[in-house]
Amino acid sequence: MYKRTNDYQNINRAMDIFRNVKSNIVELGKDKDLCFPTEIGGRIASPYIKDGLAGFVYIGLELYLCGDFSKEVKEDLKKNIILPAVDALRKEKWTQYPGFLDGLSGIAYMLFKAGKVFSKKDLIDEAISILLNVETFTLDIDGCSYTPNNNFQNLTFDLESGNAGIVYVQKEVLNYINNGVLT
């Protein structure tokens, strides 16, 4: 709403929502990893865009980019909401699925996007490294790469869990590199 109305109250409401959601994120283990609890699919926590921490980062980054609101709010969003969640995502080197909304390529995309927004080359490098891990999920059939769906019973090309989402992330990273931004 802020983007449409420039009403600062909408930013305050959004920040309140973020703080409420963040209060549900828990720290686990001796490393105090941030986890977004969920009961979807029997998991206790999800790192994915669709239902977890990467989705939290995505919305935080979109809000951060949406306007010219106060530096204090942007700094709060960056330091207290986005970057702690990004640091937790950096630990997600292996997930169950390769997909965009529900897998490893979505985590790579959030690290890439945060690296781009905050000019952190190490996050972009890490996203590229994760994309290389995504390749371990693909099957080569007659010279074409295919990605199995979430139950590993079918091959899929969709955005959520298939080739389309993976290719989207690869394309975004390659465009960034080809534009000479990453040196």
C-alpha positions as CSV (number, residue, x, y, z in Angstrom):
1,M,0.0,0.0,0.0
2,Y,2.8,2.4,0.8
3,K,4.0,2.3,-2.8
4,R,0.6,3.4,-4.0
5,T,-0.3,5.9,-1.4
6,N,3.0,7.1,0.2
7,D,1.1,6.9,3.5
8,Y,3.8,6.4,6.1
9,Q,1.2,4.5,8.3
10,N,1.4,1.6,5.8
11,I,5.1,1.3,6.5
12,N,4.5,1.2,10.2
13,R,1.8,-1.4,9.8
14,A,4.2,-3.5,7.6
15,M,6.9,-3.2,10.2
16,D,4.5,-4.3,12.9
17,I,3.6,-7.3,10.9
18,F,7.3,-8.2,10.4
19,R,7.9,-7.9,14.1
20,N,5.0,-10.2,14.8
21,V,6.1,-12.7,12.3
22,K,9.7,-12.5,13.5
23,S,8.5,-13.2,17.1
24,N,7.5,-16.7,15.8
25,I,10.9,-17.4,14.4
26,V,12.9,-19.5,16.8
27,E,16.5,-20.2,17.5
28,L,17.5,-23.8,17.5
29,G,20.7,-25.6,18.5
30,K,23.9,-24.4,20.0
31,D,24.5,-22.2,16.9
32,K,21.1,-20.6,17.5
33,D,20.1,-21.1,13.9
34,L,16.9,-19.2,13.0
35,C,14.1,-21.4,12.0
36,F,10.6,-20.6,10.8
37,P,8.3,-23.3,12.3
38,T,5.8,-24.9,10.2
39,E,3.8,-28.2,10.2
40,I,3.5,-28.4,6.4
41,G,4.7,-31.7,5.1
42,G,5.7,-32.9,8.5
43,R,8.8,-30.6,8.7
44,I,9.4,-28.7,11.9
45,A,10.9,-25.7,10.1
46,S,11.1,-24.5,6.5
47,P,13.9,-22.6,4.8
48,Y,11.8,-22.2,1.6
49,I,10.2,-19.2,-0.1
50,K,6.8,-20.9,-0.2
51,D,6.4,-21.5,3.5
52,G,9.5,-20.4,5.4
53,L,12.5,-18.2,6.1
54,A,13.3,-17.4,2.4
55,G,9.8,-16.1,1.9
56,F,10.3,-13.9,5.0
57,V,13.5,-12.6,3.4
58,Y,11.8,-12.1,0.1
59,I,9.0,-9.9,1.5
60,G,11.5,-8.0,3.7
61,L,13.6,-7.2,0.6
62,E,10.6,-6.1,-1.4
63,L,9.5,-3.8,1.4
64,Y,13.1,-2.5,1.7
65,L,13.1,-1.7,-2.0
66,C,9.6,-0.2,-2.3
67,G,10.1,3.3,-1.2
68,D,12.0,6.3,0.1
69,F,10.8,6.0,3.7
70,S,13.0,7.0,6.6
71,K,16.6,5.7,6.9
72,E,15.8,4.5,10.4
73,V,13.1,2.2,9.2
74,K,15.2,0.9,6.4
75,E,18.1,0.3,8.8
76,D,15.8,-1.5,11.2
77,L,14.5,-3.6,8.4
78,K,18.0,-4.4,7.2
79,K,19.8,-5.1,10.4
80,N,17.0,-6.6,12.6
81,I,14.9,-8.5,10.1
82,I,16.5,-9.2,6.7
83,L,20.2,-9.8,7.5
84,P,19.7,-12.2,10.5
85,A,17.3,-14.3,8.4
86,V,19.8,-14.2,5.4
87,D,22.6,-15.4,7.8
88,A,20.4,-18.3,8.8
89,L,19.7,-19.1,5.1
90,R,23.4,-19.2,4.4
91,K,23.6,-22.4,6.6
92,E,21.0,-24.2,4.4
93,K,23.5,-26.0,2.1
94,W,21.3,-29.1,1.5
95,T,17.6,-29.3,1.3
96,Q,15.1,-31.9,0.2
97,Y,14.2,-30.3,-3.1
98,P,15.9,-28.2,-5.9
99,G,12.9,-26.0,-6.8
100,F,12.4,-22.2,-6.6
101,L,9.4,-21.8,-4.3
102,D,10.0,-25.0,-2.3
103,G,13.7,-25.7,-2.6
104,L,17.4,-24.9,-2.9
105,S,17.2,-22.6,-5.9
106,G,14.8,-20.3,-4.1
107,I,17.3,-20.0,-1.2
108,A,20.0,-19.3,-3.7
109,Y,17.8,-16.5,-5.2
110,M,17.2,-14.9,-1.8
111,L,21.0,-14.9,-1.1
112,F,21.6,-13.4,-4.5
113,K,18.9,-10.8,-4.2
114,A,20.2,-9.7,-0.7
115,G,23.7,-9.6,-2.0
116,K,22.6,-7.4,-4.9
117,V,20.5,-5.1,-2.7
118,F,23.2,-4.7,0.0
119,S,26.3,-4.9,-2.3
120,K,27.6,-8.1,-0.6
121,K,29.6,-10.0,-3.1
122,D,30.0,-12.9,-0.6
123,L,26.2,-13.5,-0.7
124,I,26.3,-13.6,-4.5
125,D,29.2,-16.0,-4.5
126,E,27.4,-18.2,-2.0
127,A,24.2,-18.1,-4.2
128,I,26.3,-19.3,-7.2
129,S,27.8,-22.1,-5.1
130,I,24.3,-23.2,-4.1
131,L,23.1,-23.2,-7.7
132,L,25.9,-25.6,-8.5
133,N,24.5,-27.9,-5.8
134,V,21.1,-27.7,-7.5
135,E,22.6,-29.4,-10.5
136,T,23.0,-32.6,-8.4
137,F,19.2,-33.0,-8.5
138,T,18.9,-32.9,-12.3
139,L,18.6,-35.9,-14.5
140,D,20.1,-36.0,-18.0
141,I,17.8,-37.8,-20.4
142,D,18.8,-37.7,-24.1
143,G,20.9,-34.6,-23.6
144,C,18.2,-32.6,-21.8
145,S,18.2,-31.8,-18.1
146,Y,15.0,-32.6,-16.1
147,T,14.1,-32.0,-12.5
148,P,12.0,-34.4,-10.5
149,N,9.0,-33.1,-8.6
150,N,8.7,-33.1,-4.8
151,N,7.8,-36.7,-4.5
152,F,10.4,-37.7,-7.1
153,Q,7.8,-39.5,-9.2
154,N,7.5,-37.2,-12.2
155,L,9.7,-34.8,-14.0
156,T,8.6,-31.2,-13.9
157,F,9.2,-27.9,-15.7
158,D,7.1,-25.6,-13.4
159,L,8.2,-22.5,-11.6
160,E,7.5,-23.9,-8.1
161,S,9.6,-27.0,-8.1
162,G,10.9,-27.6,-11.6
163,N,13.2,-26.4,-14.3
164,A,11.4,-23.0,-14.9
165,G,12.2,-21.8,-11.4
166,I,15.8,-23.0,-11.5
167,V,16.4,-21.4,-14.9
168,Y,14.8,-18.2,-13.7
169,V,17.4,-18.0,-10.9
170,Q,20.3,-19.0,-13.2
171,K,19.2,-16.3,-15.7
172,E,19.0,-13.6,-13.1
173,V,22.5,-14.4,-11.8
174,L,23.9,-14.7,-15.3
175,N,22.4,-11.3,-16.3
176,Y,23.9,-9.7,-13.3
177,I,27.4,-11.2,-14.1
178,N,27.1,-10.4,-17.8
179,N,26.3,-6.7,-17.0
180,G,29.7,-6.5,-15.4
181,V,28.4,-5.7,-12.0
182,L,30.1,-8.7,-10.4
183,T,33.9,-8.6,-10.8
